[in-house]
Amino acid sequence: LTKRDVVRKIIGSLRLPRRDEGEGYANTNLALCKYWGKRDEELNLPATSSLSVSLTGFGSRTRVSVREGRDRVELNGKPVPPASAFARRLQDFLDLFRPEPSVGFVVQTENQMPTGAGLASSASGFASLVLALNDLFGWGLTGRELSILARLGSGSASRSVYDGFVIWHAGSSSDGMDSYAEPLSHRWPELRVGVLIVRAETKGIGSREGMRRTARSSPYYTSWLEKCRGDLDLLLGAIASRDFAVLGRVSESNALAMHAAALAAWPPVLYLRGASLGGVQKVWRLRGEGHPVYFSMDAGPNLKLLFLDRLSERIRAEFPGVRIVRPFPD
Ligand code: DP6
């Protein structure tokens, strides 16, 4: 099955838009139980279910319209060169929704975060684009359908369609119609996520390639998938009972296990930098002193800290420049 087959199932035949412009906003998300391994590369179907929390205020706003001719992509007000990897990935995705070959899209995205800094900006980018397309074409899709379309752009984007805690069901069907994200009803107003930006000198390995290498060659890949299944249950329990120690411990160990599996691949996949490790050690020192703070990290050098509101002052003092996110604003 191809992406096009899935799009046809969801929106039927492609028509010209009803409106001049569509708009969408989506926050990026932090996976507490990670998606790292696919059962289908074309459709971004994951090997396991995953769980995230959306990072309020760290998102993308996308506006989209159509015109005759080639696509035009703008990121933060600047035109993106059509031959760049970023623009090509977008054009490929837009091909799925082009009613006629002569129709071009104008996509303007404003990111409220550093792009390519490992903050899963493709998650909010593709989710906001799908919301904008839904608005432009007037499809009137359900959350489930929007999540499936966003997944075709980037797996983690399936979860960015919602705010708060979000579970992405792996599903088992080959067309992926049962692989979509859903919000949990639980809120956790005291929960905080600290984003620590670590500058990398070199561009890291993309998630797609990192996952592929891990699945193909890491001796720990199957144990990683098994661990994920257990972690997901533990995290759901921790959220339901607001047990922060369990939430933190399981999230941190899930991230470390993902990175360990990736590191054991060949060629090796290493996202951490010296400064990331410095942050890790600081978190462990703080915990040793009795402060409940934990970390997570994705396919980049940045660290995300997990803690509760009452530790905010201490975190600010220990990590200058940290951006503190409230995933559940009042
Ligand atoms: C480490 O969603 O970027 O952030 O589906 O290939 O686009 P593709 O991968 P992507 O991978 C995200 C990986 C992660 C973990 C997660 O968000 O669950």
Boltz pocket constraint, residues with backbone or C-beta under 6 A from the ligand:
constraints:
  - pocket:
      binder: B
      contacts: [[A, 29], [A, 30], [A, 31], [A, 33], [A, 34], [A, 35], [A, 36], [A, 44], [A, 50], [A, 120], [A, 122], [A, 151], [A, 153], [A, 154], [A, 155], [A, 156], [A, 157], [A, 207], [A, 208], [A, 297], [A, 298], [A, 299]]
      max_distance: 6.0
